[in-house]
Amino acid sequence: MKYLILTFTFFFININFSQEKKIFFESPKNVYYISSDLHIHSVFSDGAVWPTIRVDEALRDSIDLISLTEHLEYQSHLSDIPHNNRNRSFQIAGGYVQNRPIAVVHGTEITKPMPPGHFNAIFIEDANKFFDKKKEPLSFIDGIKEANNQGAFVFWNHPMWEANRIDGIAKLDPIHKEVIDKKLLHGIEVVNFDTFSEEAMKIALENELTMMGTSDVHILIEWDFNIEKESYHRPITFIMSKNQTIKSIRDALFNGDTFIWYRDLIIGKSNNLKQVIENNLEVVSKGYGYRDRKVDILQVELINKSVAPISLNYIGQYTFHNDYKFIELEPKSSKIIYIKTKKVKEKVNLEFEILNYVVAPKTNLKTIKTITIE
């Protein structure tokens, strides 16, 4: 992740370069991995905190981009915090950002019984337009159409939610197929809060929907996710943007250029995860030799540049001198391995299966690292 500079109208604020930002994953030159959580709630729907708290939490977590997606149909604190303006939480959070390294984008949640369920619309212009003249929420189809008319990126929330799917299996109903066929739906949550759905991933791959992972936080992030333990962080969607503008970020979402960091898993399309592993797993030759002896055993350093572990399963032709085929690289760490190539070689291809990089149901990313030996 690189520093984010956003030039927006309304509540998109330039980033202050003086503030230190966490680098989650190394990205290629001129590609920016924008860390995002695009499904969160405040007291302006059924959350437990004021919108500014969501900004402070995201700053602490080094999140670049958030959206307060308040329910249109469900406002549990309305008698205590009466408001006719459904843009209000966005206005409060956006006004609070000032020059800090975060941006708030306008979003809302269309909340219907299953089917169809709950849907987020991000990059909307006006949440008040999701109501008719009688101040009643629009029907599902009319609401989805209004979101698209406003240029929104629309994604299906928690299709695996056991409250809606008693077996926890994400599946398409006719209404979902309709909005997909009409190009009114653009993404789907593969990860929501503490659940990961391989079935939702399959739906995403088969229907060219962007994979999303969100916290869907209602109470304090710290209560739901132990931020002191790296492996139990909030789910984060990284948007693989060509530049730092909101147009590029939005285009990347529509193009499906995302990957998800969920616990120790990295989840996404094969091409996206290939880019991530290419830039975050480095393999360096240290030449032939073992314990200061000149022997035909190759010394290689494996370097993990990311904040997530990399679980390797070596599937190539060689054997190792000290290790078995399973190698665990801790976050931001390195490890020396010794490879028995039998003969001295000038170039070696090392083929790995990345066990915690998931590219399809029951399918892990495979990569080949070529090293030149001097």
Secondary structure, DSSP 4 states (H G I P E B T S, - for coil): --------STT-----TTS-----S---TT-EEEEEEEEE--TTTT-SS-HHHHHHHHHHTT-SEEEEEEESS--TTTTTS--S-TTHHHHHHHHHHTTSS-EE--EEEEE-PTTT-EEEEES-S-GGGGB-TTSPBPPHHHHHHHHHHTT-EEEE--TT-TTT-TT------HHHHHHHHTT---EEEEEETTEE-HHHHHHHHHHTPEEEEE--B-S-HHHHS-TTSGGGPPPEEEEEESSSSHHHHHHHHHHT-EEEEETTEEEE-HHHHHHHHHHHEEEEEEEEEETTEEEEEEEEEEEE-SSS-EEEEE-SS-EESS--SEEEEPTTEEEEEEEE-SS--SEEEEEEEEEEEEEETTEEEEEEEEEE--
